């Protein structure tokens, strides 16, 4: 009897997994995960990503076995694996979630769809985010997102009729594979999050119970963000939990708090404001992914082509290397980069600052820095990542140009130096007043505090004031050109965030 094939990709869970639930209702299931070398060896992939996947696969396999199923793991190229399975045992239907990931996965999915059509096999891809395929217009997208997020959650199947894998002859299911088996460079991220569905559920519960109260303020701080941010991004990126689950449980918490307040219970000043901000971020998550779905080229090209040539021919490799290794001479930049090397995570404001510094102070075209950070970010999500990098680099034409001061960020976000001293030990003995600009210490102070600039810690690779002015002048000169404004209008029509139709905004009827 032909099998129901459930293809797991970046949806490594059993709860609110519609493809798994529907396949289990229909017949014998073969639950498949394929290590794809073309993705694993891609420039945006890292051994840390694979470790998170492997931890998730371990729990996924355990959860399937408890329900009578089995996770079949193999290595190869899609659709070759599917063709071999179909010839071997026959596939009745392929079930999977829609995916909006990088260009390699986009091309892979096109090949799989073409193969399935040719083989006469139904291939059903079910949305798991608010991303809408073949979207005609961004008008009304927010309402579509809300409708998707409001749909009932799908329970994990209680029983799964597993296909007898002893009947397979096309290939033998393999074990979970290490990064070394793929030749990936080893890493040391002692504080990195682990993957898995149960950890995702626990993380969300702790955020909604206690950690999220000051989220609105904590998300800007590298000091408090590690605790006060939701820390759900990696779990969402690999599908350990559905975004619909997070949206609905957040709303349930808001409803609970409002009810308690109506009953006279003190709920604190910040809970509702913080969770409202978090709700906006959840919508924002899919909003940016939609951009990549609508225009896959933005992984490689400027969203606004009027900015082509702005930085591409001025790439300074020495600046780039110093930025990558956290050796720029700006303590907050260096602390953030070194923290990423160890943990794979940093809060949003610091991510924006890193992008801004690379784009404006170092005048680096966004593509290479973006790929480098893709490897460092454990929660790398291409749709968010490349759109954000371009936005922070000022090449969209529809977003405010923000040039962060790495000096001011020390004063605002780490005035006592807790974060900086943790990741830049060369500065551990410096008084707080010297942390924003260590290079301004006198020679005597450098000796006294065991930090010789240019020896123990680098001097700034660029001058902040000079680079800030030069970058601001250059980016605004391009933005002011009529051709850029015309191109920006087209970008907004295609990708802009809005609740009113473009026509209403244009004719002044929006209020």
ABEGO torsion letter per residue (X at the ends): XBBBBBBBBBBBBABGBAAAAAAAAAEBBBBBBBBBAAAAABAABBAAAAAAAAAAAAAAAAAAAAAGBBBBBBBEBOAAAAAAAAAAAEBABBBBBBBBBBAAAAAAAAAAAAAAAAAGBBBBBBBABABBBGBABABGAAAAAAAAAABBBBBBBABBBBBBAAABAABBBBBBBBAAAAGBBBBBBAABBBBEAAAAAAAAAAAAAAAAAAAAAAAABAAAAAAABAGAAAAAAAGABBAAAAAAAAAAAAAAAAAAAAAGBBAEAAAAAAAAAAAAAAAAAAAAAAAAAABAAAAABBABAAABGAAAAABBAAAAAAAAAGAAGBAAAAAAAAAAAAAGBBBAAAAAAAAAAAAAAAGBBAAAAAAAAAAABAABBAAAAAAAAAAAAGAAGABBBBBBBAAAAAAAABAAGAAAAAABAAAAABBAAAAABAAABBAAAAAAAGBBBGAABBBBABBAAAAAAAAAAAAAAAAABAAAAAAAAAAAAAABBBABBAAAAAAGABX
